[in-house]
Amino acid sequence: MRLPIIKHLTAFIENNDEDFVIEAIETLEDLTEASSLKDEELDVIGELISNMYGAIEVSKSIKSGVPRKDAFNEFMKRVLGAIDS
């Protein structure tokens, strides 16, 4: 996951609507079913999907009243904690 991408997507959600990102995720998930995709292409799509889900999570935290900076920090701590496990 890349924090700059998650920040950008979170701003997109704030300025537009989370539904756009959800629809993009659904489109990318469907695209992964294409048999002609190479492994590295699947990796890129997977990374994009992960960043989009991360942005949705951060956006929900911000909407629930968590300060923006804290929402990003808490999210990244959970991600890093999951990687360390």
PyMOL Python script that loads the backbone (N, CA, C, O; Angstrom):
from pymol import cmd

cmd.read_pdbstr("""\
ATOM      1  N   MET A   1       0.837  -1.178   0.000  1.00  0.00           N
ATOM      2  CA  MET A   1       0.000   0.000   0.000  1.00  0.00           C
ATOM      3  C   MET A   1       0.880   1.239   0.000  1.00  0.00           C
ATOM      4  O   MET A   1       1.948   1.276   0.610  1.00  0.00           O
ATOM      5  N   ARG A   2       0.401   2.231  -0.693  1.00  0.00           N
ATOM      6  CA  ARG A   2       1.165   3.474  -0.798  1.00  0.00           C
ATOM      7  C   ARG A   2       0.331   4.615  -0.240  1.00  0.00           C
ATOM      8  O   ARG A   2      -0.740   4.934  -0.757  1.00  0.00           O
ATOM      9  N   LEU A   3       0.837   5.219   0.816  1.00  0.00           N
ATOM     10  CA  LEU A   3       0.119   6.283   1.502  1.00  0.00           C
ATOM     11  C   LEU A   3      -0.219   7.463   0.594  1.00  0.00           C
ATOM     12  O   LEU A   3      -1.329   7.985   0.698  1.00  0.00           O
ATOM     13  N   PRO A   4       0.674   7.914  -0.291  1.00  0.00           N
ATOM     14  CA  PRO A   4       0.296   9.032  -1.172  1.00  0.00           C
ATOM     15  C   PRO A   4      -0.915   8.710  -2.057  1.00  0.00           C
ATOM     16  O   PRO A   4      -1.745   9.581  -2.321  1.00  0.00           O
ATOM     17  N   ILE A   5      -1.008   7.472  -2.507  1.00  0.00           N
ATOM     18  CA  ILE A   5      -2.146   7.085  -3.336  1.00  0.00           C
ATOM     19  C   ILE A   5      -3.411   7.040  -2.485  1.00  0.00           C
ATOM     20  O   ILE A   5      -4.471   7.490  -2.920  1.00  0.00           O
ATOM     21  N   ILE A   6      -3.300   6.502  -1.282  1.00  0.00           N
ATOM     22  CA  ILE A   6      -4.453   6.446  -0.382  1.00  0.00           C
ATOM     23  C   ILE A   6      -4.917   7.850  -0.033  1.00  0.00           C
ATOM     24  O   ILE A   6      -6.120   8.105   0.024  1.00  0.00           O
ATOM     25  N   LYS A   7      -3.982   8.767   0.202  1.00  0.00           N
ATOM     26  CA  LYS A   7      -4.351  10.165   0.485  1.00  0.00           C
ATOM     27  C   LYS A   7      -5.074  10.788  -0.708  1.00  0.00           C
ATOM     28  O   LYS A   7      -6.078  11.481  -0.543  1.00  0.00           O
ATOM     29  N   HIS A   8      -4.563  10.538  -1.889  1.00  0.00           N
ATOM     30  CA  HIS A   8      -5.185  11.089  -3.097  1.00  0.00           C
ATOM     31  C   HIS A   8      -6.601  10.541  -3.275  1.00  0.00           C
ATOM     32  O   HIS A   8      -7.532  11.293  -3.564  1.00  0.00           O
ATOM     33  N   LEU A   9      -6.755   9.249  -3.104  1.00  0.00           N
ATOM     34  CA  LEU A   9      -8.067   8.628  -3.243  1.00  0.00           C
ATOM     35  C   LEU A   9      -9.033   9.090  -2.150  1.00  0.00           C
ATOM     36  O   LEU A   9     -10.229   9.245  -2.398  1.00  0.00           O
ATOM     37  N   THR A  10      -8.515   9.307  -0.953  1.00  0.00           N
ATOM     38  CA  THR A  10      -9.356   9.807   0.138  1.00  0.00           C
ATOM     39  C   THR A  10      -9.871  11.201  -0.197  1.00  0.00           C
ATOM     40  O   THR A  10     -11.036  11.511   0.054  1.00  0.00           O
ATOM     41  N   ALA A  11      -9.014  12.037  -0.760  1.00  0.00           N
ATOM     42  CA  ALA A  11      -9.447  13.372  -1.188  1.00  0.00           C
ATOM     43  C   ALA A  11     -10.490  13.256  -2.301  1.00  0.00           C
ATOM     44  O   ALA A  11     -11.451  14.025  -2.333  1.00  0.00           O
ATOM     45  N   PHE A  12     -10.305  12.308  -3.201  1.00  0.00           N
ATOM     46  CA  PHE A  12     -11.291  12.088  -4.263  1.00  0.00           C
ATOM     47  C   PHE A  12     -12.646  11.722  -3.664  1.00  0.00           C
ATOM     48  O   PHE A  12     -13.679  12.241  -4.085  1.00  0.00           O
ATOM     49  N   ILE A  13     -12.635  10.831  -2.684  1.00  0.00           N
ATOM     50  CA  ILE A  13     -13.880  10.424  -2.028  1.00  0.00           C
ATOM     51  C   ILE A  13     -14.540  11.616  -1.349  1.00  0.00           C
ATOM     52  O   ILE A  13     -15.757  11.783  -1.425  1.00  0.00           O
ATOM     53  N   GLU A  14     -13.737  12.444  -0.684  1.00  0.00           N
ATOM     54  CA  GLU A  14     -14.277  13.632  -0.004  1.00  0.00           C
ATOM     55  C   GLU A  14     -14.896  14.609  -1.002  1.00  0.00           C
ATOM     56  O   GLU A  14     -15.919  15.227  -0.704  1.00  0.00           O
ATOM     57  N   ASN A  15     -14.298  14.754  -2.164  1.00  0.00           N
ATOM     58  CA  ASN A  15     -14.776  15.705  -3.165  1.00  0.00           C
ATOM     59  C   ASN A  15     -15.893  15.155  -4.045  1.00  0.00           C
ATOM     60  O   ASN A  15     -16.643  15.922  -4.649  1.00  0.00           O
ATOM     61  N   ASN A  16     -16.005  13.857  -4.118  1.00  0.00           N
ATOM     62  CA  ASN A  16     -16.991  13.233  -4.994  1.00  0.00           C
ATOM     63  C   ASN A  16     -17.885  12.320  -4.173  1.00  0.00           C
ATOM     64  O   ASN A  16     -18.753  12.777  -3.429  1.00  0.00           O
ATOM     65  N   ASP A  17     -17.658  11.036  -4.319  1.00  0.00           N
ATOM     66  CA  ASP A  17     -18.483  10.068  -3.611  1.00  0.00           C
ATOM     67  C   ASP A  17     -17.744   8.741  -3.559  1.00  0.00           C
ATOM     68  O   ASP A  17     -17.059   8.358  -4.507  1.00  0.00           O
ATOM     69  N   GLU A  18     -17.890   8.064  -2.466  1.00  0.00           N
ATOM     70  CA  GLU A  18     -17.266   6.757  -2.274  1.00  0.00           C
ATOM     71  C   GLU A  18     -17.751   5.738  -3.312  1.00  0.00           C
ATOM     72  O   GLU A  18     -17.030   4.797  -3.645  1.00  0.00           O
ATOM     73  N   ASP A  19     -18.961   5.926  -3.814  1.00  0.00           N
ATOM     74  CA  ASP A  19     -19.522   4.979  -4.785  1.00  0.00           C
ATOM     75  C   ASP A  19     -18.668   4.861  -6.045  1.00  0.00           C
ATOM     76  O   ASP A  19     -18.588   3.786  -6.640  1.00  0.00           O
ATOM     77  N   PHE A  20     -18.030   5.956  -6.455  1.00  0.00           N
ATOM     78  CA  PHE A  20     -17.159   5.897  -7.634  1.00  0.00           C
ATOM     79  C   PHE A  20     -16.006   4.919  -7.392  1.00  0.00           C
ATOM     80  O   PHE A  20     -15.653   4.135  -8.272  1.00  0.00           O
ATOM     81  N   VAL A  21     -15.432   4.974  -6.205  1.00  0.00           N
ATOM     82  CA  VAL A  21     -14.305   4.100  -5.877  1.00  0.00           C
ATOM     83  C   VAL A  21     -14.783   2.656  -5.752  1.00  0.00           C
ATOM     84  O   VAL A  21     -14.105   1.735  -6.208  1.00  0.00           O
ATOM     85  N   ILE A  22     -15.932   2.456  -5.145  1.00  0.00           N
ATOM     86  CA  ILE A  22     -16.483   1.102  -5.018  1.00  0.00           C
ATOM     87  C   ILE A  22     -16.732   0.502  -6.401  1.00  0.00           C
ATOM     88  O   ILE A  22     -16.425  -0.667  -6.633  1.00  0.00           O
ATOM     89  N   GLU A  23     -17.282   1.286  -7.308  1.00  0.00           N
ATOM     90  CA  GLU A  23     -17.519   0.790  -8.667  1.00  0.00           C
ATOM     91  C   GLU A  23     -16.206   0.493  -9.390  1.00  0.00           C
ATOM     92  O   GLU A  23     -16.121  -0.469 -10.153  1.00  0.00           O
ATOM     93  N   ALA A  24     -15.189   1.312  -9.154  1.00  0.00           N
ATOM     94  CA  ALA A  24     -13.879   1.049  -9.762  1.00  0.00           C
ATOM     95  C   ALA A  24     -13.291  -0.248  -9.216  1.00  0.00           C
ATOM     96  O   ALA A  24     -12.699  -1.027  -9.964  1.00  0.00           O
ATOM     97  N   ILE A  25     -13.453  -0.481  -7.913  1.00  0.00           N
ATOM     98  CA  ILE A  25     -12.975  -1.733  -7.308  1.00  0.00           C
ATOM     99  C   ILE A  25     -13.675  -2.923  -7.953  1.00  0.00           C
ATOM    100  O   ILE A  25     -13.035  -3.908  -8.322  1.00  0.00           O
ATOM    101  N   GLU A  26     -14.993  -2.821  -8.084  1.00  0.00           N
ATOM    102  CA  GLU A  26     -15.752  -3.915  -8.689  1.00  0.00           C
ATOM    103  C   GLU A  26     -15.294  -4.178 -10.118  1.00  0.00           C
ATOM    104  O   GLU A  26     -15.204  -5.330 -10.542  1.00  0.00           O
ATOM    105  N   THR A  27     -15.006  -3.120 -10.853  1.00  0.00           N
ATOM    106  CA  THR A  27     -14.526  -3.265 -12.223  1.00  0.00           C
ATOM    107  C   THR A  27     -13.166  -3.948 -12.249  1.00  0.00           C
ATOM    108  O   THR A  27     -12.942  -4.866 -13.038  1.00  0.00           O
ATOM    109  N   LEU A  28     -12.262  -3.501 -11.391  1.00  0.00           N
ATOM    110  CA  LEU A  28     -10.924  -4.104 -11.347  1.00  0.00           C
ATOM    111  C   LEU A  28     -10.990  -5.557 -10.892  1.00  0.00           C
ATOM    112  O   LEU A  28     -10.278  -6.408 -11.425  1.00  0.00           O
ATOM    113  N   GLU A  29     -11.845  -5.844  -9.904  1.00  0.00           N
ATOM    114  CA  GLU A  29     -11.980  -7.228  -9.458  1.00  0.00           C
ATOM    115  C   GLU A  29     -12.485  -8.118 -10.590  1.00  0.00           C
ATOM    116  O   GLU A  29     -12.016  -9.245 -10.749  1.00  0.00           O
ATOM    117  N   ASP A  30     -13.426  -7.625 -11.369  1.00  0.00           N
ATOM    118  CA  ASP A  30     -13.923  -8.394 -12.506  1.00  0.00           C
ATOM    119  C   ASP A  30     -12.821  -8.592 -13.554  1.00  0.00           C
ATOM    120  O   ASP A  30     -12.717  -9.655 -14.167  1.00  0.00           O
ATOM    121  N   LEU A  31     -12.016  -7.568 -13.747  1.00  0.00           N
ATOM    122  CA  LEU A  31     -10.932  -7.637 -14.720  1.00  0.00           C
ATOM    123  C   LEU A  31      -9.919  -8.728 -14.364  1.00  0.00           C
ATOM    124  O   LEU A  31      -9.294  -9.305 -15.254  1.00  0.00           O
ATOM    125  N   THR A  32      -9.755  -9.011 -13.081  1.00  0.00           N
ATOM    126  CA  THR A  32      -8.792 -10.041 -12.684  1.00  0.00           C
ATOM    127  C   THR A  32      -9.183 -11.432 -13.180  1.00  0.00           C
ATOM    128  O   THR A  32      -8.366 -12.353 -13.151  1.00  0.00           O
ATOM    129  N   GLU A  33     -10.418 -11.588 -13.630  1.00  0.00           N
ATOM    130  CA  GLU A  33     -10.875 -12.873 -14.151  1.00  0.00           C
ATOM    131  C   GLU A  33     -10.397 -13.126 -15.580  1.00  0.00           C
ATOM    132  O   GLU A  33     -10.509 -14.244 -16.084  1.00  0.00           O
ATOM    133  N   ALA A  34      -9.866 -12.094 -16.233  1.00  0.00           N
ATOM    134  CA  ALA A  34      -9.383 -12.250 -17.612  1.00  0.00           C
ATOM    135  C   ALA A  34      -8.185 -13.203 -17.626  1.00  0.00           C
ATOM    136  O   ALA A  34      -7.198 -12.990 -16.923  1.00  0.00           O
ATOM    137  N   SER A  35      -8.290 -14.231 -18.420  1.00  0.00           N
ATOM    138  CA  SER A  35      -7.237 -15.259 -18.442  1.00  0.00           C
ATOM    139  C   SER A  35      -5.945 -14.784 -19.113  1.00  0.00           C
ATOM    140  O   SER A  35      -4.893 -15.400 -18.945  1.00  0.00           O
ATOM    141  N   SER A  36      -6.026 -13.703 -19.860  1.00  0.00           N
ATOM    142  CA  SER A  36      -4.849 -13.242 -20.603  1.00  0.00           C
ATOM    143  C   SER A  36      -3.921 -12.348 -19.776  1.00  0.00           C
ATOM    144  O   SER A  36      -2.862 -11.949 -20.260  1.00  0.00           O
ATOM    145  N   LEU A  37      -4.303 -12.031 -18.542  1.00  0.00           N
ATOM    146  CA  LEU A  37      -3.462 -11.153 -17.721  1.00  0.00           C
ATOM    147  C   LEU A  37      -2.218 -11.884 -17.219  1.00  0.00           C
ATOM    148  O   LEU A  37      -2.273 -13.052 -16.837  1.00  0.00           O
ATOM    149  N   LYS A  38      -1.111 -11.171 -17.232  1.00  0.00           N
ATOM    150  CA  LYS A  38       0.144 -11.702 -16.708  1.00  0.00           C
ATOM    151  C   LYS A  38       0.176 -11.482 -15.195  1.00  0.00           C
ATOM    152  O   LYS A  38      -0.582 -10.673 -14.659  1.00  0.00           O
ATOM    153  N   ASP A  39       1.051 -12.203 -14.525  1.00  0.00           N
ATOM    154  CA  ASP A  39       1.159 -12.097 -13.067  1.00  0.00           C
ATOM    155  C   ASP A  39       1.464 -10.674 -12.605  1.00  0.00           C
ATOM    156  O   ASP A  39       0.890 -10.192 -11.629  1.00  0.00           O
ATOM    157  N   GLU A  40       2.374 -10.007 -13.318  1.00  0.00           N
ATOM    158  CA  GLU A  40       2.715  -8.641 -12.901  1.00  0.00           C
ATOM    159  C   GLU A  40       1.534  -7.690 -13.091  1.00  0.00           C
ATOM    160  O   GLU A  40       1.384  -6.737 -12.326  1.00  0.00           O
ATOM    161  N   GLU A  41       0.706  -7.929 -14.084  1.00  0.00           N
ATOM    162  CA  GLU A  41      -0.493  -7.113 -14.285  1.00  0.00           C
ATOM    163  C   GLU A  41      -1.500  -7.356 -13.161  1.00  0.00           C
ATOM    164  O   GLU A  41      -2.136  -6.422 -12.673  1.00  0.00           O
ATOM    165  N   LEU A  42      -1.636  -8.602 -12.760  1.00  0.00           N
ATOM    166  CA  LEU A  42      -2.508  -8.927 -11.637  1.00  0.00           C
ATOM    167  C   LEU A  42      -2.006  -8.275 -10.346  1.00  0.00           C
ATOM    168  O   LEU A  42      -2.798  -7.813  -9.524  1.00  0.00           O
ATOM    169  N   ASP A  43      -0.679  -8.245 -10.180  1.00  0.00           N
ATOM    170  CA  ASP A  43      -0.099  -7.596  -9.000  1.00  0.00           C
ATOM    171  C   ASP A  43      -0.446  -6.108  -8.960  1.00  0.00           C
ATOM    172  O   ASP A  43      -0.795  -5.574  -7.907  1.00  0.00           O
ATOM    173  N   VAL A  44      -0.348  -5.449 -10.100  1.00  0.00           N
ATOM    174  CA  VAL A  44      -0.661  -4.014 -10.174  1.00  0.00           C
ATOM    175  C   VAL A  44      -2.140  -3.777  -9.863  1.00  0.00           C
ATOM    176  O   VAL A  44      -2.487  -2.867  -9.110  1.00  0.00           O
ATOM    177  N   ILE A  45      -2.993  -4.597 -10.443  1.00  0.00           N
ATOM    178  CA  ILE A  45      -4.429  -4.452 -10.184  1.00  0.00           C
ATOM    179  C   ILE A  45      -4.717  -4.698  -8.703  1.00  0.00           C
ATOM    180  O   ILE A  45      -5.504  -3.976  -8.092  1.00  0.00           O
ATOM    181  N   GLY A  46      -4.084  -5.709  -8.137  1.00  0.00           N
ATOM    182  CA  GLY A  46      -4.258  -6.009  -6.712  1.00  0.00           C
ATOM    183  C   GLY A  46      -3.813  -4.858  -5.834  1.00  0.00           C
ATOM    184  O   GLY A  46      -4.468  -4.540  -4.842  1.00  0.00           O
ATOM    185  N   GLU A  47      -2.717  -4.239  -6.187  1.00  0.00           N
ATOM    186  CA  GLU A  47      -2.210  -3.087  -5.426  1.00  0.00           C
ATOM    187  C   GLU A  47      -3.191  -1.918  -5.514  1.00  0.00           C
ATOM    188  O   GLU A  47      -3.452  -1.251  -4.512  1.00  0.00           O
ATOM    189  N   LEU A  48      -3.730  -1.668  -6.693  1.00  0.00           N
ATOM    190  CA  LEU A  48      -4.726  -0.601  -6.853  1.00  0.00           C
ATOM    191  C   LEU A  48      -5.967  -0.875  -5.997  1.00  0.00           C
ATOM    192  O   LEU A  48      -6.480   0.022  -5.329  1.00  0.00           O
ATOM    193  N   ILE A  49      -6.434  -2.106  -6.026  1.00  0.00           N
ATOM    194  CA  ILE A  49      -7.609  -2.471  -5.238  1.00  0.00           C
ATOM    195  C   ILE A  49      -7.324  -2.274  -3.748  1.00  0.00           C
ATOM    196  O   ILE A  49      -8.163  -1.740  -3.023  1.00  0.00           O
ATOM    197  N   SER A  50      -6.158  -2.697  -3.295  1.00  0.00           N
ATOM    198  CA  SER A  50      -5.792  -2.531  -1.884  1.00  0.00           C
ATOM    199  C   SER A  50      -5.778  -1.061  -1.478  1.00  0.00           C
ATOM    200  O   SER A  50      -6.273  -0.698  -0.411  1.00  0.00           O
ATOM    201  N   ASN A  51      -5.212  -0.227  -2.330  1.00  0.00           N
ATOM    202  CA  ASN A  51      -5.169   1.207  -2.034  1.00  0.00           C
ATOM    203  C   ASN A  51      -6.575   1.807  -1.994  1.00  0.00           C
ATOM    204  O   ASN A  51      -6.863   2.673  -1.168  1.00  0.00           O
ATOM    205  N   MET A  52      -7.436   1.347  -2.880  1.00  0.00           N
ATOM    206  CA  MET A  52      -8.813   1.853  -2.900  1.00  0.00           C
ATOM    207  C   MET A  52      -9.567   1.450  -1.639  1.00  0.00           C
ATOM    208  O   MET A  52     -10.273   2.267  -1.049  1.00  0.00           O
ATOM    209  N   TYR A  53      -9.421   0.197  -1.224  1.00  0.00           N
ATOM    210  CA  TYR A  53     -10.057  -0.232   0.026  1.00  0.00           C
ATOM    211  C   TYR A  53      -9.497   0.549   1.213  1.00  0.00           C
ATOM    212  O   TYR A  53     -10.237   0.910   2.128  1.00  0.00           O
ATOM    213  N   GLY A  54      -8.198   0.805   1.196  1.00  0.00           N
ATOM    214  CA  GLY A  54      -7.589   1.600   2.259  1.00  0.00           C
ATOM    215  C   GLY A  54      -8.162   3.002   2.321  1.00  0.00           C
ATOM    216  O   GLY A  54      -8.438   3.519   3.404  1.00  0.00           O
ATOM    217  N   ALA A  55      -8.342   3.616   1.167  1.00  0.00           N
ATOM    218  CA  ALA A  55      -8.907   4.969   1.117  1.00  0.00           C
ATOM    219  C   ALA A  55     -10.339   4.985   1.641  1.00  0.00           C
ATOM    220  O   ALA A  55     -10.744   5.932   2.315  1.00  0.00           O
ATOM    221  N   ILE A  56     -11.099   3.948   1.336  1.00  0.00           N
ATOM    222  CA  ILE A  56     -12.472   3.872   1.847  1.00  0.00           C
ATOM    223  C   ILE A  56     -12.463   3.766   3.369  1.00  0.00           C
ATOM    224  O   ILE A  56     -13.256   4.420   4.045  1.00  0.00           O
ATOM    225  N   GLU A  57     -11.564   2.940   3.905  1.00  0.00           N
ATOM    226  CA  GLU A  57     -11.461   2.802   5.360  1.00  0.00           C
ATOM    227  C   GLU A  57     -11.092   4.121   6.025  1.00  0.00           C
ATOM    228  O   GLU A  57     -11.712   4.521   7.010  1.00  0.00           O
ATOM    229  N   VAL A  58     -10.080   4.793   5.484  1.00  0.00           N
ATOM    230  CA  VAL A  58      -9.644   6.070   6.050  1.00  0.00           C
ATOM    231  C   VAL A  58     -10.765   7.095   5.951  1.00  0.00           C
ATOM    232  O   VAL A  58     -11.006   7.851   6.892  1.00  0.00           O
ATOM    233  N   SER A  59     -11.439   7.118   4.829  1.00  0.00           N
ATOM    234  CA  SER A  59     -12.540   8.053   4.633  1.00  0.00           C
ATOM    235  C   SER A  59     -13.651   7.828   5.659  1.00  0.00           C
ATOM    236  O   SER A  59     -14.209   8.786   6.193  1.00  0.00           O
ATOM    237  N   LYS A  60     -13.969   6.570   5.932  1.00  0.00           N
ATOM    238  CA  LYS A  60     -14.995   6.258   6.931  1.00  0.00           C
ATOM    239  C   LYS A  60     -14.559   6.715   8.324  1.00  0.00           C
ATOM    240  O   LYS A  60     -15.379   7.207   9.099  1.00  0.00           O
ATOM    241  N   SER A  61     -13.278   6.557   8.644  1.00  0.00           N
ATOM    242  CA  SER A  61     -12.769   7.023   9.936  1.00  0.00           C
ATOM    243  C   SER A  61     -12.907   8.534  10.067  1.00  0.00           C
ATOM    244  O   SER A  61     -13.324   9.047  11.105  1.00  0.00           O
ATOM    245  N   ILE A  62     -12.550   9.234   9.000  1.00  0.00           N
ATOM    246  CA  ILE A  62     -12.640  10.697   9.004  1.00  0.00           C
ATOM    247  C   ILE A  62     -14.097  11.124   9.166  1.00  0.00           C
ATOM    248  O   ILE A  62     -14.397  12.037   9.935  1.00  0.00           O
ATOM    249  N   LYS A  63     -14.993  10.469   8.448  1.00  0.00           N
ATOM    250  CA  LYS A  63     -16.418  10.800   8.547  1.00  0.00           C
ATOM    251  C   LYS A  63     -16.968  10.534   9.948  1.00  0.00           C
ATOM    252  O   LYS A  63     -17.907  11.199  10.385  1.00  0.00           O
ATOM    253  N   SER A  64     -16.385   9.565  10.648  1.00  0.00           N
ATOM    254  CA  SER A  64     -16.856   9.243  11.999  1.00  0.00           C
ATOM    255  C   SER A  64     -16.273  10.175  13.058  1.00  0.00           C
ATOM    256  O   SER A  64     -16.576  10.040  14.244  1.00  0.00           O
ATOM    257  N   GLY A  65     -15.430  11.129  12.625  1.00  0.00           N
ATOM    258  CA  GLY A  65     -14.927  12.125  13.549  1.00  0.00           C
ATOM    259  C   GLY A  65     -13.459  12.030  13.913  1.00  0.00           C
ATOM    260  O   GLY A  65     -12.952  12.868  14.659  1.00  0.00           O
ATOM    261  N   VAL A  66     -12.769  11.026  13.401  1.00  0.00           N
ATOM    262  CA  VAL A  66     -11.335  10.904  13.665  1.00  0.00           C
ATOM    263  C   VAL A  66     -10.613  11.982  12.855  1.00  0.00           C
ATOM    264  O   VAL A  66     -10.865  12.123  11.658  1.00  0.00           O
ATOM    265  N   PRO A  67      -9.716  12.745  13.491  1.00  0.00           N
ATOM    266  CA  PRO A  67      -8.960  13.740  12.716  1.00  0.00           C
ATOM    267  C   PRO A  67      -8.205  13.079  11.559  1.00  0.00           C
ATOM    268  O   PRO A  67      -7.719  11.954  11.673  1.00  0.00           O
ATOM    269  N   ARG A  68      -8.123  13.799  10.461  1.00  0.00           N
ATOM    270  CA  ARG A  68      -7.547  13.270   9.214  1.00  0.00           C
ATOM    271  C   ARG A  68      -6.175  12.618   9.434  1.00  0.00           C
ATOM    272  O   ARG A  68      -5.953  11.479   9.023  1.00  0.00           O
ATOM    273  N   LYS A  69      -5.272  13.334  10.074  1.00  0.00           N
ATOM    274  CA  LYS A  69      -3.918  12.815  10.295  1.00  0.00           C
ATOM    275  C   LYS A  69      -3.955  11.537  11.130  1.00  0.00           C
ATOM    276  O   LYS A  69      -3.239  10.579  10.838  1.00  0.00           O
ATOM    277  N   ASP A  70      -4.792  11.523  12.172  1.00  0.00           N
ATOM    278  CA  ASP A  70      -4.901  10.339  13.023  1.00  0.00           C
ATOM    279  C   ASP A  70      -5.491   9.157  12.253  1.00  0.00           C
ATOM    280  O   ASP A  70      -5.070   8.016  12.448  1.00  0.00           O
ATOM    281  N   ALA A  71      -6.459   9.427  11.384  1.00  0.00           N
ATOM    282  CA  ALA A  71      -7.071   8.354  10.598  1.00  0.00           C
ATOM    283  C   ALA A  71      -6.024   7.680   9.714  1.00  0.00           C
ATOM    284  O   ALA A  71      -5.990   6.454   9.613  1.00  0.00           O
ATOM    285  N   PHE A  72      -5.175   8.479   9.078  1.00  0.00           N
ATOM    286  CA  PHE A  72      -4.117   7.902   8.238  1.00  0.00           C
ATOM    287  C   PHE A  72      -3.105   7.136   9.083  1.00  0.00           C
ATOM    288  O   PHE A  72      -2.701   6.031   8.718  1.00  0.00           O
ATOM    289  N   ASN A  73      -2.692   7.719  10.213  1.00  0.00           N
ATOM    290  CA  ASN A  73      -1.712   7.054  11.079  1.00  0.00           C
ATOM    291  C   ASN A  73      -2.238   5.733  11.629  1.00  0.00           C
ATOM    292  O   ASN A  73      -1.521   4.733  11.643  1.00  0.00           O
ATOM    293  N   GLU A  74      -3.491   5.728  12.082  1.00  0.00           N
ATOM    294  CA  GLU A  74      -4.077   4.497  12.616  1.00  0.00           C
ATOM    295  C   GLU A  74      -4.170   3.425  11.543  1.00  0.00           C
ATOM    296  O   GLU A  74      -3.891   2.253  11.798  1.00  0.00           O
ATOM    297  N   PHE A  75      -4.561   3.829  10.346  1.00  0.00           N
ATOM    298  CA  PHE A  75      -4.671   2.868   9.248  1.00  0.00           C
ATOM    299  C   PHE A  75      -3.306   2.261   8.928  1.00  0.00           C
ATOM    300  O   PHE A  75      -3.186   1.043   8.794  1.00  0.00           O
ATOM    301  N   MET A  76      -2.295   3.086   8.806  1.00  0.00           N
ATOM    302  CA  MET A  76      -0.964   2.582   8.456  1.00  0.00           C
ATOM    303  C   MET A  76      -0.393   1.708   9.568  1.00  0.00           C
ATOM    304  O   MET A  76       0.321   0.746   9.284  1.00  0.00           O
ATOM    305  N   LYS A  77      -0.691   2.022  10.824  1.00  0.00           N
ATOM    306  CA  LYS A  77      -0.244   1.158  11.928  1.00  0.00           C
ATOM    307  C   LYS A  77      -0.882  -0.219  11.817  1.00  0.00           C
ATOM    308  O   LYS A  77      -0.220  -1.231  12.050  1.00  0.00           O
ATOM    309  N   ARG A  78      -2.169  -0.263  11.461  1.00  0.00           N
ATOM    310  CA  ARG A  78      -2.843  -1.562  11.295  1.00  0.00           C
ATOM    311  C   ARG A  78      -2.229  -2.331  10.132  1.00  0.00           C
ATOM    312  O   ARG A  78      -2.020  -3.541  10.224  1.00  0.00           O
ATOM    313  N   VAL A  79      -1.942  -1.633   9.039  1.00  0.00           N
ATOM    314  CA  VAL A  79      -1.345  -2.302   7.877  1.00  0.00           C
ATOM    315  C   VAL A  79       0.037  -2.856   8.239  1.00  0.00           C
ATOM    316  O   VAL A  79       0.351  -4.010   7.949  1.00  0.00           O
ATOM    317  N   LEU A  80       0.846  -2.022   8.870  1.00  0.00           N
ATOM    318  CA  LEU A  80       2.195  -2.469   9.224  1.00  0.00           C
ATOM    319  C   LEU A  80       2.146  -3.588  10.259  1.00  0.00           C
ATOM    320  O   LEU A  80       2.965  -4.506  10.223  1.00  0.00           O
ATOM    321  N   GLY A  81       1.192  -3.514  11.177  1.00  0.00           N
ATOM    322  CA  GLY A  81       1.029  -4.580  12.169  1.00  0.00           C
ATOM    323  C   GLY A  81       0.643  -5.901  11.517  1.00  0.00           C
ATOM    324  O   GLY A  81       1.089  -6.966  11.943  1.00  0.00           O
ATOM    325  N   ALA A  82      -0.186  -5.826  10.482  1.00  0.00           N
ATOM    326  CA  ALA A  82      -0.600  -7.032   9.768  1.00  0.00           C
ATOM    327  C   ALA A  82       0.563  -7.627   8.982  1.00  0.00           C
ATOM    328  O   ALA A  82       0.682  -8.845   8.851  1.00  0.00           O
ATOM    329  N   ILE A  83       1.410  -6.759   8.466  1.00  0.00           N
ATOM    330  CA  ILE A  83       2.572  -7.244   7.706  1.00  0.00           C
ATOM    331  C   ILE A  83       3.583  -7.905   8.632  1.00  0.00           C
ATOM    332  O   ILE A  83       4.185  -8.918   8.278  1.00  0.00           O
ATOM    333  N   ASP A  84       3.771  -7.328   9.831  1.00  0.00           N
ATOM    334  CA  ASP A  84       4.740  -7.864  10.797  1.00  0.00           C
ATOM    335  C   ASP A  84       4.309  -9.191  11.383  1.00  0.00           C
ATOM    336  O   ASP A  84       5.145  -9.965  11.848  1.00  0.00           O
ATOM    337  N   SER A  85       3.021  -9.462  11.366  1.00  0.00           N
ATOM    338  CA  SER A  85       2.502 -10.701  11.997  1.00  0.00           C
ATOM    339  C   SER A  85       2.885 -11.933  11.241  1.00  0.00           C
ATOM    340  O   SER A  85       2.527 -13.040  11.642  1.00  0.00           O
TER     341      SER A  85
END
""", "prot")
cmd.dss("prot")
cmd.show_as("cartoon", "prot")
cmd.util.cbc("prot")
cmd.orient("prot")
